[in-house]
């Protein structure tokens, strides 16, 4: 009973498979153009690589979980993967093995966040501008994310009677990669984090636009930023060393570069004649 990155760490073969899946998008089909003329996968294509890895499909909707997949031996048990990816400066990437932090954008839904803050505490954007009640506002924002996880579970179970989505093994699947002008030199690493957030987060306004939560384990280090008045982005920066799992660092392979016309000739040779 189990599933990779949910209840089990990845094997060498599974890491290699993900490397190969990501490498495919370097042939010109990736949505992001590189400086050296190759391409790389964008966030949606990365989600599809994760889905292929766990023999599933992406949800491709607004659900909090980008991929949901059944247990390898118990098809009545599902796990959710919230897939995040971020390019980091080389120095920031190298710090992931020690004091560095993974970067995740959790959501950017200001109206829903403010509805929750108002519902729980009767607070509004005016309170944010006046820098009132940072702890109440911060806790309400995190509580809403937890509600989304529960709603994602309930929605899948409603659509698939007899199935249970296990939130305890569901996770944030984070792919970090280093910035490099030569795409062959980019380094990649996977980190898996629990959906749980630390208790006793200390909240303070770091600017007129940002409410910041500090890591209880490292009180001087930012853990969460919420931009309540400018887009509503909620950003999460857990230390990489606190991850449930971290993969070895890997590079992508370089496939033959193919244009759309090249592929069309291969796929439809009779029509090209």
C-alpha positions as CSV (number, residue, x, y, z in Angstrom):
1,X,0.0,0.0,0.0
2,X,1.4,3.4,-0.9
3,X,2.2,6.0,-3.6
4,X,5.4,7.9,-4.4
5,X,5.7,11.3,-2.8
6,X,2.6,10.6,-0.7
7,X,3.4,7.6,1.5
8,X,6.7,6.6,0.0
9,X,10.0,8.3,-1.0
10,X,10.9,8.2,-4.6
11,X,13.2,5.4,-5.8
12,X,16.1,6.0,-8.1
13,X,14.0,4.8,-11.1
14,X,11.1,7.2,-10.2
15,X,13.5,10.2,-10.0
16,X,15.0,9.2,-13.3
17,X,11.5,8.9,-14.8
18,X,10.6,12.4,-13.7
19,X,13.9,13.7,-15.0
20,X,13.1,12.2,-18.4
21,X,9.5,13.5,-18.4
22,X,10.8,17.1,-17.7
23,X,13.5,16.7,-20.3
24,X,11.0,16.0,-23.1
25,X,9.9,19.7,-23.0
26,X,13.4,20.8,-23.9
27,X,12.9,19.8,-27.5
28,X,10.9,23.0,-28.4
29,X,7.6,22.0,-27.0
30,X,8.1,23.6,-23.6
31,X,6.1,26.8,-23.0
32,X,9.1,28.7,-21.6
33,X,11.8,29.8,-24.0
34,X,15.4,29.5,-22.8
35,X,18.3,31.9,-23.7
36,X,20.1,29.1,-25.6
37,X,17.1,28.5,-27.9
38,X,15.8,25.4,-26.1
39,X,12.6,25.4,-24.1
40,X,11.5,24.2,-20.6
41,X,8.2,23.1,-19.1
42,X,5.9,25.8,-17.6
43,X,3.8,25.3,-14.5
44,X,1.0,23.5,-16.3
45,X,3.4,21.1,-18.0
46,X,5.2,20.4,-14.7
47,X,1.8,19.4,-13.2
48,X,1.3,17.0,-16.1
49,X,4.7,15.4,-15.4
50,X,3.7,14.9,-11.8
51,X,0.4,13.3,-13.0
52,X,2.2,11.0,-15.4
53,X,4.6,10.0,-12.6
54,X,1.7,8.8,-10.4
55,X,-0.4,7.3,-13.3
56,X,-3.0,10.0,-13.1
57,X,-4.1,13.2,-14.8
58,X,-4.1,16.8,-13.8
59,X,-7.3,18.4,-12.5
60,X,-6.7,21.5,-14.6
61,X,-9.2,23.5,-12.6
62,X,-9.3,25.8,-9.5
63,X,-9.1,22.9,-7.1
64,X,-6.5,23.2,-4.4
65,X,-5.0,19.9,-5.5
66,X,-3.5,20.0,-9.0
67,X,-3.2,16.2,-9.2
68,X,-5.2,13.5,-7.4
69,X,-4.0,9.9,-7.6
70,X,-5.1,6.5,-6.1
71,X,-2.9,4.3,-3.9
72,X,-1.0,1.7,-5.8
73,X,-2.7,-1.2,-4.1
74,X,-5.9,0.4,-2.6
75,X,-7.9,2.2,-5.3
76,X,-10.3,3.5,-2.7
77,X,-7.6,5.7,-1.1
78,X,-6.5,8.8,-3.0
79,X,-3.8,11.4,-2.3
80,X,-3.7,15.1,-3.4
81,X,-0.7,16.9,-4.8
82,X,-0.6,20.7,-4.8
83,X,2.2,21.3,-7.3
84,X,4.5,24.3,-7.0
85,X,7.5,25.4,-9.0
86,X,10.0,28.3,-8.8
87,X,13.2,29.4,-10.4
88,X,15.7,30.5,-7.8
89,X,19.0,32.4,-8.1
90,X,22.0,30.1,-8.0
91,X,23.0,31.3,-4.5
92,X,19.4,30.7,-3.2
93,X,19.3,27.2,-4.8
94,X,22.6,26.2,-3.2
95,X,21.3,27.2,0.2
96,X,18.5,24.6,0.0
97,X,20.8,22.0,1.5
98,X,21.4,24.1,4.6
99,X,19.5,27.3,5.6
100,X,17.7,28.0,2.3
101,X,13.9,28.2,1.9
102,X,11.6,26.8,-0.7
103,X,9.3,29.4,-2.4
104,X,5.6,28.6,-2.9
105,X,2.8,30.8,-4.0
106,X,-0.2,29.3,-2.3
107,X,-3.0,31.4,-3.7
108,X,-3.9,34.9,-5.0
109,X,-7.6,35.3,-4.1
110,X,-8.0,38.6,-2.2
111,X,-11.8,38.5,-2.2
112,X,-12.0,35.1,-0.7
113,X,-9.3,35.9,1.9
114,X,-11.1,39.1,3.0
115,X,-14.4,37.3,3.2
116,X,-12.9,34.8,5.6
117,X,-11.2,37.6,7.7
118,X,-14.4,39.5,7.9
119,X,-16.4,36.3,8.7
120,X,-14.1,35.3,11.5
121,X,-13.2,38.6,13.1
122,X,-15.2,41.4,11.4
123,X,-12.1,43.0,10.1
124,X,-11.7,44.7,6.8
125,X,-9.1,46.2,4.4
126,X,-9.3,49.4,6.5
127,X,-7.8,47.4,9.4
128,X,-5.0,46.2,7.2
129,X,-4.2,49.8,6.1
130,X,-4.2,50.8,9.8
131,X,-2.0,47.8,10.6
132,X,-4.5,46.5,13.1
133,X,-4.9,42.9,14.5
134,X,-2.0,41.2,12.6
135,X,-2.4,37.9,14.4
136,X,-6.2,37.6,13.8
137,X,-5.9,38.5,10.1
138,X,-2.9,36.1,9.6
139,X,-4.6,33.2,11.4
140,X,-7.8,33.7,9.4
141,X,-5.9,33.6,6.1
142,X,-4.2,30.3,7.0
143,X,-7.5,28.8,8.3
144,X,-9.0,29.5,4.9
145,X,-6.2,27.5,3.2
146,X,-6.9,24.6,5.6
147,X,-10.6,24.9,4.7
148,X,-9.7,24.6,1.0
149,X,-7.9,21.4,1.7
150,X,-11.0,20.0,3.4
151,X,-13.2,21.2,0.6
152,X,-10.9,19.5,-2.0
153,X,-11.2,16.3,-0.1
154,X,-15.0,16.5,0.2
155,X,-15.4,17.4,-3.5
156,X,-13.4,14.4,-4.7
157,X,-15.2,12.1,-2.3
158,X,-18.6,13.5,-3.6
159,X,-17.6,12.9,-7.2
160,X,-16.2,9.5,-6.5
161,X,-18.4,7.6,-4.0
162,X,-16.5,5.0,-2.0
163,X,-13.2,6.9,-2.4
164,X,-11.4,8.6,0.5
165,X,-8.8,11.3,0.0
166,X,-6.1,11.1,2.7
167,X,-5.1,14.6,3.7
168,X,-2.4,13.4,6.1
169,X,-0.4,12.0,3.2
170,X,-1.4,14.7,0.6
171,X,1.2,17.3,0.1
172,X,2.8,20.3,-1.5
173,X,5.0,19.0,-4.3
174,X,7.7,21.7,-4.9
175,X,10.1,21.8,-7.8
176,X,12.9,24.3,-7.4
177,X,15.4,25.0,-10.2
178,X,18.4,27.3,-10.5
179,X,18.7,30.2,-12.9
180,X,21.2,29.7,-15.6
181,X,21.8,31.1,-19.1
182,X,22.7,27.6,-20.3
183,X,19.6,25.5,-19.7
184,X,21.8,22.3,-19.6
185,X,23.4,23.6,-16.4
186,X,20.2,24.3,-14.6
187,X,19.8,22.2,-11.4
188,X,16.5,20.8,-10.2
189,X,15.3,19.5,-6.8
190,X,12.0,18.2,-5.5
191,X,10.8,18.9,-2.0
192,X,7.7,17.4,-0.4
193,X,6.0,19.3,2.4
194,X,3.0,18.4,4.6
195,X,-0.1,20.5,4.2
196,X,0.1,21.4,7.8
197,X,1.4,24.9,8.9
198,X,3.4,25.4,12.1
199,X,1.6,26.5,15.2
200,X,2.4,29.8,17.0
201,X,3.3,31.8,14.0
202,X,4.1,35.4,15.0
203,X,2.5,37.9,12.7
204,X,3.7,41.5,12.0
205,X,3.2,44.0,9.2
206,X,6.5,44.2,7.3
207,X,5.3,47.0,5.1
208,X,2.1,48.9,4.2
209,X,1.3,46.1,1.7
210,X,2.6,42.9,3.4
211,X,1.5,41.0,6.5
212,X,4.4,38.6,7.5
213,X,4.4,35.5,9.6
214,X,7.6,34.4,11.2
215,X,8.8,30.8,11.6
216,X,8.4,29.6,15.2
217,X,11.4,27.4,14.8
218,X,13.5,30.4,13.5
219,X,11.9,33.5,14.9
220,X,13.9,36.0,12.8
221,X,13.1,34.3,9.5
222,X,10.0,35.0,7.4
223,X,7.8,32.0,6.8
224,X,4.6,33.5,5.2
225,X,3.8,36.8,3.4
226,X,0.3,37.9,2.6
227,X,-0.2,40.9,0.3
228,X,-3.7,41.8,1.4
229,X,-4.0,45.0,-0.6
230,X,-2.1,44.2,-3.8
231,X,-3.3,41.1,-5.5
232,X,-3.9,39.0,-2.4
233,X,-0.8,36.7,-3.0
234,X,-0.1,34.3,-0.2
235,X,3.5,33.1,-0.3
236,X,5.0,30.4,1.8
237,X,8.7,29.9,2.5
238,X,9.4,26.7,4.6
239,X,13.0,25.7,5.2
240,X,14.0,23.1,2.7
241,X,15.5,21.0,5.5
242,X,12.0,20.7,7.1
243,X,10.7,18.9,4.0
244,X,9.1,15.5,4.4
245,X,11.3,14.4,1.5
246,X,14.0,16.0,-0.7
247,X,15.3,14.4,-3.9
248,X,18.9,14.4,-5.1
249,X,19.8,17.4,-7.3
250,X,19.5,16.6,-11.0
251,X,19.9,18.2,-14.4
252,X,17.7,17.7,-17.5
253,X,18.8,15.8,-20.6
254,X,19.0,17.4,-24.0
255,X,16.7,15.8,-26.6
256,X,16.9,16.6,-30.4
257,X,15.4,20.0,-31.1
258,X,12.2,19.8,-33.2
259,X,10.0,22.4,-34.6
260,X,6.2,22.1,-34.9
261,X,6.7,21.4,-38.7
262,X,9.2,18.7,-38.0
263,X,6.8,16.9,-35.7
264,X,3.9,17.3,-38.1
265,X,6.0,15.6,-40.8
266,X,6.7,12.7,-38.5
267,X,3.1,12.4,-37.2
268,X,1.4,12.9,-40.6
269,X,3.8,11.8,-43.3
270,X,1.1,10.9,-45.9
271,X,-0.5,14.3,-45.7
272,X,2.9,16.0,-46.1
273,X,3.5,14.1,-49.3
